[in-house]
Structure formats: structure tokens, C-alpha cells
Amino acid sequence: MFTIAEENTNTLLSLFSALPERIANAVSNLDTDNLLELRLRTGGILSCVYLDGSYCIDKRGNLTKNPASSIIVTEKDIKRAMELITSFSMYAFESQIRCGYVTLPYGHRVGICGDAETNGGKISHLKSIQSLNYRFSRELIGVSNNFMDEIYASGEIKNTLLVSPPMCGKTTLLRDIARNLSLLGKRVSIVDERGEIAAITNGKTPFDLGLGCDVLSGVSKTEGMLFMLRSMSPDVIITDEIGAKEDLDTIREIKKRGVSVITSLHGNGTILSDFDTVIHLPKLKND
């Protein structure tokens, strides 16, 4: 059993301030309880993703399966959205944009794509931005309760990996695991590279992480995990979406020091020998 935190409504509504006014007005009356994503594409339909599937949004702000009645997103909408997402300073967000996303207050994330310029085989700049994917962050208190016997047993925190395709709730689950371990009196260090787990805003998190969590934001997982190992003497380090070889090497080093690691991985999971517990989350239905 879990509950949706009371502040979720306010944090979700706050995301609408990063939408172009025309779009924000159109979606202002949508049911946000199960809303996962809002997608804007230049010249394409305004669409959204709910737990039960994808929908178009018509000019009255109603959900529909008929693309012909949907709002059409314009180049002007995308330009305005980027102004709002970056607080009118795209240069200040250039490093995030190169990675394909901007993290907003409260852990909401906007995926970005368009024409890429490369340098040495790596993306150096995105120009002519064409698509935006607003991903909604939520707090679900108690969502990890049913997994805690697998994660914490006989006084020991198991090295745990959450594995699933995108949009199955890995970050939300990690956040609640941190809360539960903190409530058990464990020293929890969160390495929040993209600001999605704890979503620190003005020095505070909007989420309930218990009283025993320390958060390091805005650094790579590899650097951040080693930093927390040295500085905070944690019982467990929690981070999101590992993938690089360096991430695994660092996790192996941390385990040698007697500190547990809980993290997540996109995919179906094959390189799992470094973890005591692997939790496969089911893919959401998406018509």
C-alpha cells in the first residue's frame, strides 16, 4: 500500500509554468494523478502518456484518440518552451542540453532533441530543437514497502539493482527506498547526478527522504559515489541509471569498503553478478 504525497499536485502544477502559455492553458484541466509525460513536436500533435496509454489533446483540453482533432504544436511553441525551460538563458543549460535533457525544479525532466552538431564524435550542440518530452516526477510514499524484505535482511543492506525499461518507476522506487532505509536509522548517501531523485531546489528537497539522507547533486555517478564514500561514511549509496564501465568499477570498489549500493539500470538486465538483489519492474501498458 502506498500513498501519493499531498504536495504532488502543487509540484506537478509548477511544471506547467515551463510550458508555453498556449499549451499550458490547454492542459490545465487534465487529470494529473496518472500523467507520466507530455510531448511536444514541431508540426506534430500535442500528446501525453498516462498509465493506461497514449492520448492526443484537443483544443478544449480533452483527451482523444483522434489525431485530427488534436492541437498542433508550432515552431513558436517550441521556441517559447525552451525560453521557459532555461529561464531565458540557454547558454547556462548548454551542458545539460548536450546530454539531451534539462532537469527542472521538483525533479521534473524535459527531454530535448533536434539537429545535433558533433565534435570528435560527441554532441557539442543541439540546434533547431524539434521535440520536447516533459516527464513528470512524483513521490509515492510506501511504494517500496513490498521490496524491503529483499533489500534489507538480518541487519544487512543488500547490494540491489532495479532493472526495467524506461517509465516503470525506477527513480520513484529508489526515492522511497532511501526514505525507508533512513527511517531504519541507516546513513543514506544519494548521488543525484541529474537532480531527479532528491530534486534539491534552493537547498531543499520537496520529498520525504527521512532524517538520515545526505544528497550530492550535479556530479557524475562515479565521482559522486567516491566523494560520498570519503566524506559521509554511509551505510548505503543510492544512485540512478548506471551504464558506463566506470560506474560498475566504482561500485565494485565501494563494495570492497563494506558499503552497500542500490541503483538502477535501463533494459532487461544481463550484467547482474555484482548485485545481491535484482528487481525487474514490469513494463507499463502503452497502447
Backbone hydrogen bonds in HBPLUS format (Angstrom, degrees):
<---DONOR---> <-ACCEPTOR-->    atom                        ^
c    i                          cat <-CA-CA->   ^        H-A-AA   ^      H-
h    n   atom  resd res      DA  || num        DHA   H-A  angle D-A-AA Bond
n    s   type  num  typ     dist DA aas  dist angle  dist       angle   num
A0003-THR N   A0141-ILE O   2.82 MM 138  5.18 151.5  1.91 144.4 152.5     1
A0141-ILE N   A0003-THR O   2.81 MM 138  5.18 128.5  2.07 171.0 164.0     2
A0005-ALA N   A0139-GLU O   3.27 MM 134  5.84 171.6  2.28 149.5 152.1     3
A0008-ASN N   A0005-ALA O   3.07 MM   3  5.65 164.9  2.09 118.2 122.9     4
A0011-THR N   A0007-GLU O   3.03 MM   4  6.31 163.3  2.06 158.7 163.8     5
A0012-LEU N   A0008-ASN O   2.82 MM   4  5.96 156.4  1.88 155.1 161.2     6
A0013-LEU N   A0009-THR O   2.94 MM   4  6.10 163.4  1.96 148.9 153.9     7
A0014-SER N   A0010-ASN O   2.90 MM   4  6.06 140.7  2.06 139.6 150.6     8
A0015-LEU N   A0012-LEU O   3.03 MM   3  5.35 137.5  2.21 103.4 114.8     9
A0016-PHE N   A0013-LEU O   3.03 MM   3  5.38 138.8  2.20 104.9 115.8    10
A0017-SER N   A0014-SER O   3.18 MM   3  5.69 153.4  2.26 109.2 116.3    11
A0018-ALA N   A0015-LEU O   2.88 MM   3  5.54 163.1  1.90 120.1 125.9    12
A0019-LEU N   A0016-PHE O   3.02 MM   3  5.16 159.4  2.06 111.1 113.1    13
A0023-ILE N   A0020-PRO O   2.91 MM   3  5.40 119.5  2.28 112.8 127.7    14
A0024-ALA N   A0020-PRO O   2.80 MM   4  6.00 166.7  1.82 160.6 165.1    15
A0025-ASN N   A0021-GLU O   2.92 MM   4  6.05 161.6  1.96 152.3 155.7    16
A0026-ALA N   A0022-ARG O   3.31 MM   4  6.43 150.2  2.40 133.1 140.7    17
A0026-ALA N   A0023-ILE O   3.05 MM   3  5.06 115.0  2.49  94.8 110.8    18
A0027-VAL N   A0023-ILE O   3.04 MM   4  6.32 146.2  2.16 153.1 161.7    19
A0030-LEU N   A0027-VAL O   3.10 MM   3  5.38 169.2  2.11 116.4 118.7    20
A0035-LEU N   A0032-THR O   3.35 MM   3  4.86 162.4  2.39  94.8 100.0    21
A0036-LEU N   A0049-VAL O   2.80 MM  13  5.49 163.8  1.83 162.7 165.6    22
A0136-PHE N   A0036-LEU O   3.01 MM 100  5.45 172.9  2.01 151.8 154.2    23
A0037-GLU N   A0049-VAL O   3.27 MM  12  4.99 157.3  2.32 132.0 136.0    24
A0049-VAL N   A0037-GLU O   2.94 MM  12  4.99 156.5  2.00 132.6 135.6    25
A0038-LEU N   A0134-TYR O   2.89 MM  96  5.01 145.7  2.01 137.9 148.4    26
A0134-TYR N   A0038-LEU O   2.79 MM  96  5.01 158.0  1.84 167.0 160.1    27
A0039-ARG N   A0047-SER O   2.82 MM   8  5.30 172.9  1.83 149.6 152.1    28
A0047-SER N   A0039-ARG O   3.27 MM   8  5.30 169.9  2.28 148.2 150.7    29
A0040-LEU N   A0132-LEU O   2.85 MM  92  5.11 169.1  1.86 155.1 158.9    30
A0132-LEU N   A0040-LEU O   2.77 MM  92  5.11 160.1  1.81 154.3 159.3    31
A0044-GLY N   A0041-ARG O   2.82 MM   3  5.00 161.0  1.85 132.3 132.8    32
A0042-THR N   A0130-GLN O   2.84 MM  88  5.28 163.3  1.87 158.0 163.6    33
A0043-GLY N   A0073-VAL O   2.73 MM  30  5.44 150.1  1.82 148.8 153.8    34
A0073-VAL N   A0044-GLY O   2.83 MM  29  5.65 164.3  1.85 174.4 175.4    35
A0046-LEU N   A0071-ILE O   2.86 MM  25  5.51 145.1  1.99 157.1 159.6    36
A0057-ILE N   A0046-LEU O   3.05 MM  11  5.83 138.5  2.23 164.5 157.5    37
A0048-CYS N   A0055-TYR O   2.88 MM   7  5.44 155.6  1.94 153.3 158.6    38
A0055-TYR N   A0048-CYS O   2.90 MM   7  5.44 160.8  1.94 155.5 159.6    39
A0050-TYR N   A0053-GLY O   2.75 MM   3  5.20 174.9  1.75 159.5 158.3    40
A0053-GLY N   A0050-TYR O   3.10 MM   3  5.20 169.6  2.11 109.8 112.8    41
A0056-CYS N   A0064-THR O   2.76 MM   8  5.11 167.9  1.77 171.9 167.6    42
A0064-THR N   A0056-CYS O   2.92 MM   8  5.11 149.8  2.01 137.4 139.3    43
A0071-ILE N   A0057-ILE O   2.90 MM  14  6.23 159.1  1.94 163.8 156.8    44
A0058-ASP N   A0062-ASN O   2.92 MM   4  5.44 163.9  1.95 155.8 158.9    45
A0061-GLY N   A0058-ASP O   2.90 MM   3  5.32 161.6  1.94 117.5 122.0    46
A0069-SER N   A0066-ASN O   3.19 MM   3  5.91 156.2  2.25 120.5 125.7    47
A0070-SER N   A0067-PRO O   3.09 MM   3  5.14 164.3  2.12 109.3 113.9    48
A0077-ASP N   A0074-THR O   3.09 MM   3  5.11 121.6  2.44  94.5 108.6    49
A0078-ILE N   A0074-THR O   3.22 MM   4  6.65 156.2  2.28 148.7 153.7    50
A0079-LYS N   A0075-GLU O   2.99 MM   4  6.27 162.6  2.02 151.3 156.1    51
A0080-ARG N   A0076-LYS O   2.96 MM   4  6.11 163.3  1.99 149.4 153.8    52
A0081-ALA N   A0077-ASP O   2.86 MM   4  6.05 155.6  1.92 147.3 154.7    53
A0082-MET N   A0078-ILE O   3.00 MM   4  6.26 157.5  2.06 151.0 155.8    54
A0083-GLU N   A0079-LYS O   3.16 MM   4  6.46 149.6  2.25 143.8 151.9    55
A0084-LEU N   A0080-ARG O   3.08 MM   4  6.41 157.4  2.13 151.0 156.3    56
A0085-ILE N   A0081-ALA O   2.80 MM   4  5.99 162.3  1.83 156.4 162.0    57
A0086-THR N   A0082-MET O   3.08 MM   4  6.02 156.9  2.14 142.1 147.0    58
A0088-PHE N   A0083-GLU O   2.69 MM   5  4.46 153.5  1.76 144.9 148.3    59
A0087-SER N   A0084-LEU O   3.35 MM   3  5.00 164.4  2.37  97.7 101.8    60
A0089-SER N   A0086-THR O   3.01 MM   3  5.38 146.1  2.13 109.3 119.0    61
A0092-ALA N   A0089-SER O   3.09 MM   3  5.55 130.4  2.34 108.5 119.6    62
A0093-PHE N   A0090-MET O   3.02 MM   3  5.23 141.8  2.17 103.6 114.9    63
A0094-GLU N   A0091-TYR O   3.19 MM   3  5.01 167.5  2.21 106.8 108.0    64
A0097-ILE N   A0093-PHE O   2.90 MM   4  6.14 166.5  1.92 161.3 165.9    65
A0098-ARG N   A0094-GLU O   2.93 MM   4  6.12 153.5  2.00 149.3 155.6    66
A0099-CYS N   A0096-GLN O   2.91 MM   3  5.15 131.2  2.15 101.7 115.6    67
A0101-TYR N   A0096-GLN O   3.31 MM   5  5.74 171.7  2.32 138.6 136.2    68
A0100-GLY N   A0097-ILE O   2.88 MM   3  4.94 150.9  1.96 102.1 111.8    69
A0112-ILE N   A0100-GLY O   2.88 MM  12  5.05 162.3  1.91 127.4 129.0    70
A0102-VAL N   A0110-VAL O   2.93 MM   8  5.26 141.6  2.08 135.4 147.5    71
A0110-VAL N   A0102-VAL O   2.86 MM   8  5.26 166.5  1.87 153.1 157.7    72
A0104-LEU N   A0108-HIS O   2.70 MM   4  5.13 161.6  1.74 149.5 155.2    73
A0107-GLY N   A0104-LEU O   3.23 MM   3  5.84 129.7  2.49 143.8 143.0    74
A0109-ARG N   A0135-ARG O   3.12 MM  26  5.16 165.1  2.15 145.4 149.9    75
A0135-ARG N   A0109-ARG O   2.68 MM  26  5.16 173.7  1.69 168.8 170.3    76
A0111-GLY N   A0133-ASN O   2.81 MM  22  4.76 159.6  1.85 139.0 137.3    77
A0133-ASN N   A0111-GLY O   2.91 MM  22  4.76 154.0  1.98 134.2 139.0    78
A0113-CYS N   A0131-SER O   3.20 MM  18  5.43 148.8  2.30 149.5 148.5    79
A0130-GLN N   A0113-CYS O   2.96 MM  17  6.17 156.6  2.02 142.2 149.5    80
A0131-SER N   A0113-CYS O   3.23 MM  18  5.43 166.7  2.25 149.4 148.0    81
A0115-ASP N   A0127-LYS O   2.99 MM  12  5.25 134.0  2.21 165.5 168.2    82
A0127-LYS N   A0115-ASP O   2.76 MM  12  5.25 168.2  1.77 169.8 167.8    83
A0117-GLU N   A0125-HIS O   2.81 MM   8  5.14 168.8  1.82 158.0 159.2    84
A0124-SER N   A0117-GLU O   2.77 MM   7  5.72 166.0  1.79 147.7 152.7    85
A0125-HIS N   A0117-GLU O   3.32 MM   8  5.14 150.6  2.41 141.2 137.6    86
A0119-ASN N   A0122-LYS O   2.75 MM   3  5.37 156.1  1.81 153.5 160.1    87
A0122-LYS N   A0119-ASN O   3.25 MM   3  5.37 165.5  2.27 106.4 110.3    88
A0143-VAL N   A0140-LEU O   3.31 MM   3  5.69 164.9  2.34 130.6 128.7    89
A0145-ASN N   A0142-GLY O   3.08 MM   3  5.23 163.4  2.11 110.2 115.5    90
A0147-PHE N   A0144-SER O   2.91 MM   3  5.42 153.2  1.98 117.7 126.4    91
A0148-MET N   A0145-ASN O   3.31 MM   3  5.43 155.4  2.38 104.0 110.9    92
A0150-GLU N   A0147-PHE O   2.98 MM   3  5.50 138.7  2.15 113.4 124.6    93
A0151-ILE N   A0147-PHE O   3.16 MM   4  6.42 141.7  2.31 144.9 156.1    94
A0152-TYR N   A0148-MET O   2.78 MM   4  5.70 161.6  1.81 154.5 157.4    95
A0158-LYS N   A0151-ILE O   2.72 MM   7  5.15 171.9  1.73 160.3 162.5    96
A0153-ALA N   A0156-GLU O   2.99 MM   3  5.35 154.0  2.06 152.5 151.7    97
A0156-GLU N   A0153-ALA O   2.89 MM   3  5.35 158.6  1.94 116.0 123.3    98
A0276-ASP N   A0159-ASN O   2.80 MM 117  5.24 131.4  2.04 132.5 147.2    99
A0277-THR N   A0159-ASN O   3.06 MM 118  6.33 163.0  2.09 154.5 157.0   100
A0160-THR N   A0261-VAL O   2.94 MM 101  6.47 142.3  2.09 146.3 157.7   101
A0263-THR N   A0160-THR O   2.98 MM 103  6.47 156.0  2.04 157.4 163.0   102
A0161-LEU N   A0277-THR O   2.85 MM 116  6.27 160.1  1.89 160.2 166.0   103
A0279-ILE N   A0161-LEU O   2.97 MM 118  6.43 158.6  2.02 156.3 163.3   104
A0162-LEU N   A0263-THR O   2.87 MM 101  6.28 155.5  1.94 142.1 149.9   105
A0265-LEU N   A0162-LEU O   2.83 MM 103  6.21 141.7  1.97 167.1 174.4   106
A0163-VAL N   A0279-ILE O   2.85 MM 116  5.96 173.7  1.86 153.3 155.1   107
A0281-LEU N   A0163-VAL O   2.97 MM 118  6.33 156.9  2.02 154.7 162.1   108
A0164-SER N   A0265-LEU O   3.36 MM 101  6.85 156.7  2.42 163.8 170.3   109
A0267-GLY N   A0164-SER O   3.03 MM 103  5.31 138.9  2.21 114.2 118.3   110
A0173-LEU N   A0169-GLY O   2.96 MM   4  6.05 155.3  2.02 148.5 155.4   111
A0174-LEU N   A0170-LYS O   2.88 MM   4  6.16 157.9  1.93 152.1 158.3   112
A0175-ARG N   A0171-THR O   3.00 MM   4  6.21 159.1  2.04 150.5 155.6   113
A0176-ASP N   A0172-THR O   3.22 MM   4  6.51 152.5  2.30 141.9 148.3   114
A0177-ILE N   A0173-LEU O   2.90 MM   4  6.15 149.5  1.99 150.5 159.8   115
A0178-ALA N   A0174-LEU O   2.96 MM   4  6.22 159.3  2.00 151.9 156.6   116
A0179-ARG N   A0175-ARG O   3.19 MM   4  6.50 152.0  2.27 138.3 145.6   117
A0180-ASN N   A0176-ASP O   2.94 MM   4  6.19 164.1  1.97 149.8 153.2   118
A0181-LEU N   A0177-ILE O   2.93 MM   4  6.14 166.4  1.95 158.2 161.2   119
A0182-SER N   A0178-ALA O   2.93 MM   4  6.01 154.6  2.00 144.8 152.5   120
A0183-LEU N   A0179-ARG O   2.93 MM   4  6.19 152.7  2.01 148.9 156.3   121
A0184-LEU N   A0180-ASN O   3.15 MM   4  6.43 128.2  2.43 135.0 148.2   122
A0184-LEU N   A0181-LEU O   3.08 MM   3  5.00 133.8  2.31  93.0 106.1   123
A0186-LYS N   A0181-LEU O   3.12 MM   5  5.60 160.0  2.16 154.7 150.0   124
A0185-GLY N   A0182-SER O   2.94 MM   3  5.20 157.4  1.99 110.2 115.1   125
A0235-ASP N   A0187-ARG O   2.83 MM  48  5.08 161.0  1.87 134.7 141.3   126
A0236-VAL N   A0187-ARG O   3.28 MM  49  6.66 153.3  2.36 165.0 165.2   127
A0188-VAL N   A0212-GLY O   2.98 MM  24  6.01 170.0  1.99 165.2 165.8   128
A0214-ASP N   A0188-VAL O   2.82 MM  26  6.26 155.9  1.88 160.3 168.6   129
A0189-SER N   A0236-VAL O   2.97 MM  47  6.28 167.8  1.98 162.0 165.9   130
A0238-ILE N   A0189-SER O   2.76 MM  49  6.16 161.4  1.80 160.5 166.4   131
A0190-ILE N   A0214-ASP O   2.74 MM  24  6.10 168.6  1.76 167.0 171.0   132
A0216-LEU N   A0190-ILE O   2.88 MM  26  6.24 160.4  1.92 168.7 175.3   133
A0191-VAL N   A0238-ILE O   2.88 MM  47  6.21 161.7  1.92 160.5 166.4   134
A0192-ASP N   A0216-LEU O   2.76 MM  24  5.94 160.0  1.80 156.4 162.6   135
A0195-GLY N   A0192-ASP O   3.13 MM   3  5.09 154.9  2.19 103.3 111.1   136
A0218-GLY N   A0192-ASP O   3.29 MM  26  6.56 148.9  2.39 134.0 129.5   137
A0201-THR N   A0204-LYS O   2.68 MM   3  5.30 166.0  1.70 158.5 156.4   138
A0204-LYS N   A0201-THR O   3.08 MM   3  5.30 164.0  2.11 110.3 115.4   139
A0224-GLY N   A0220-SER O   2.77 MM   4  5.80 161.8  1.80 154.2 160.6   140
A0225-MET N   A0221-LYS O   2.84 MM   4  5.85 162.1  1.88 151.0 154.3   141
A0226-LEU N   A0222-THR O   3.38 MM   4  6.53 166.3  2.40 147.4 150.6   142
A0227-PHE N   A0223-GLU O   2.97 MM   4  6.11 152.7  2.04 146.4 154.9   143
A0228-MET N   A0224-GLY O   2.96 MM   4  6.15 164.9  1.98 152.2 154.9   144
A0229-LEU N   A0225-MET O   2.97 MM   4  6.12 150.6  2.06 142.6 151.2   145
A0230-ARG N   A0226-LEU O   3.07 MM   4  6.29 154.2  2.14 145.5 150.9   146
A0231-SER N   A0227-PHE O   2.90 MM   4  6.04 157.4  1.95 152.1 159.2   147
A0232-MET N   A0228-MET O   2.98 MM   4  5.29 164.0  2.01 136.8 141.4   148
A0260-SER N   A0235-ASP O   3.19 MM  25  6.38 163.2  2.22 148.2 143.3   149
A0237-ILE N   A0260-SER O   2.88 MM  23  6.31 154.9  1.94 148.3 153.7   150
A0262-ILE N   A0237-ILE O   2.96 MM  25  6.34 159.6  2.00 156.1 159.8   151
A0239-THR N   A0262-ILE O   3.15 MM  23  6.67 151.5  2.24 153.9 162.5   152
A0242-ILE N   A0264-SER O   2.94 MM  22  6.25 152.9  2.01 168.0 161.8   153
A0247-ASP N   A0244-ALA O   2.99 MM   3  5.30 131.1  2.24 103.1 115.7   154
A0249-ASP N   A0245-LYS O   2.97 MM   4  6.28 160.5  2.01 154.2 160.3   155
A0250-THR N   A0246-GLU O   2.97 MM   4  6.09 156.8  2.02 144.3 150.2   156
A0251-ILE N   A0247-ASP O   2.97 MM   4  6.25 156.1  2.03 148.2 155.1   157
A0252-ARG N   A0248-LEU O   2.96 MM   4  6.21 157.4  2.01 150.4 155.8   158
A0253-GLU N   A0249-ASP O   3.12 MM   4  6.39 151.6  2.20 142.7 150.1   159
A0254-ILE N   A0250-THR O   2.92 MM   4  6.21 156.9  1.97 151.9 158.3   160
A0255-LYS N   A0251-ILE O   2.96 MM   4  6.18 158.2  2.01 150.3 155.9   161
A0256-LYS N   A0252-ARG O   3.19 MM   4  6.45 146.0  2.31 139.8 148.1   162
A0257-ARG N   A0254-ILE O   2.97 MM   3  5.21 136.2  2.17 101.9 114.4   163
A0259-VAL N   A0254-ILE O   3.40 MM   5  5.81 164.9  2.43 148.4 144.8   164
A0258-GLY N   A0255-LYS O   3.01 MM   3  5.22 161.8  2.04 110.9 114.4   165
A0275-PHE N   A0272-LEU O   3.18 MM   3  5.81 164.1  2.21 124.4 125.6   166
